Every structure is written in C-alpha cells, then in structure tokens.
C-alpha cells in the first residue's frame, strides 16, 4: 500500500472529526435554551434521538463534501 494514500485517508478522517465537533458546537450555540448534556444525563430519549440524527446527517454531508 502507498503511504501517501494512507496519510490522505488519515487526514480526511481527522478533518471529518473536527468538522463534526464544530458542527455540534454550532448547533449547541444556536439552541441556547436546551442544555444537551444535562438532558442526556436526565435520560431524555427525544434529545438523544435528535443528537443521533444530527450526527448522522452531519456525517453524511461531510462525507459527501470530502469525497
């Protein structure tokens, strides 16, 4: 295997994780009335489903953008 390809894939993976984190922080700041970590600790299933759907949607967008 070519090390250049492995390095490029690793770079895309790191960029994807950074973009996922930044996207989550942006959504968190856009919804100041909802404290996502506190709601998750209280067992709010609706918030958990929302965050899961958000991560899946962001991952699909980032995956297609980096492709």
C-alpha positions as CSV (number, residue, x, y, z in Angstrom):
1,X,0.0,0.0,0.0
2,X,1.1,3.5,-0.7
3,X,1.8,5.6,2.4
4,X,0.5,8.7,0.6
5,X,-2.9,7.2,0.3
6,X,-2.9,6.1,4.0
7,X,-1.9,9.6,5.0
8,X,-4.5,11.2,2.9
9,X,-7.2,9.0,4.4
10,X,-6.0,9.7,7.9
11,X,-6.1,13.4,7.1
12,X,-9.7,13.1,5.8
13,X,-10.7,11.2,9.0
14,X,-9.2,13.9,11.2
15,X,-10.8,16.7,9.2
16,X,-14.2,14.8,9.4
17,X,-13.9,14.5,13.2
18,X,-13.0,18.2,13.6
19,X,-15.9,19.3,11.3
20,X,-18.3,17.0,13.3
21,X,-17.3,18.6,16.5
22,X,-17.5,22.1,15.1
23,X,-21.0,21.4,13.7
24,X,-22.2,20.1,17.0
25,X,-20.9,23.2,18.8
26,X,-22.6,25.5,16.3
27,X,-25.9,23.7,16.8
28,X,-25.4,23.8,20.6
29,X,-24.9,27.6,20.4
30,X,-27.9,28.1,18.1
31,X,-30.1,26.4,20.7
32,X,-29.2,28.2,24.0
33,X,-32.5,27.1,25.7
34,X,-31.6,23.4,25.5
35,X,-28.7,22.0,27.6
36,X,-28.0,18.8,25.6
37,X,-25.6,17.2,28.1
38,X,-27.9,17.8,31.1
39,X,-30.9,16.5,29.2
40,X,-29.0,13.3,28.2
41,X,-28.0,12.8,31.9
42,X,-31.6,13.0,32.9
43,X,-32.5,10.3,30.4
44,X,-34.3,12.4,27.8
45,X,-34.7,10.0,24.9
46,X,-36.0,12.6,22.5
47,X,-32.8,14.7,22.9
48,X,-30.7,11.5,22.4
49,X,-32.6,10.7,19.1
50,X,-32.2,14.3,18.0
51,X,-28.5,14.3,18.6
52,X,-28.1,10.9,16.9
53,X,-30.0,12.1,13.8
54,X,-27.9,15.3,13.8
55,X,-24.7,13.4,13.9
56,X,-25.8,11.1,11.1
57,X,-26.9,14.0,8.9
58,X,-23.7,15.9,9.5
59,X,-21.6,12.8,8.8
60,X,-23.4,12.3,5.5
61,X,-22.9,15.9,4.5
62,X,-19.2,15.9,5.5
63,X,-18.7,12.5,3.8
64,X,-20.1,13.7,0.5
65,X,-18.2,17.0,0.7
66,X,-14.9,15.3,1.3
67,X,-15.5,12.7,-1.3
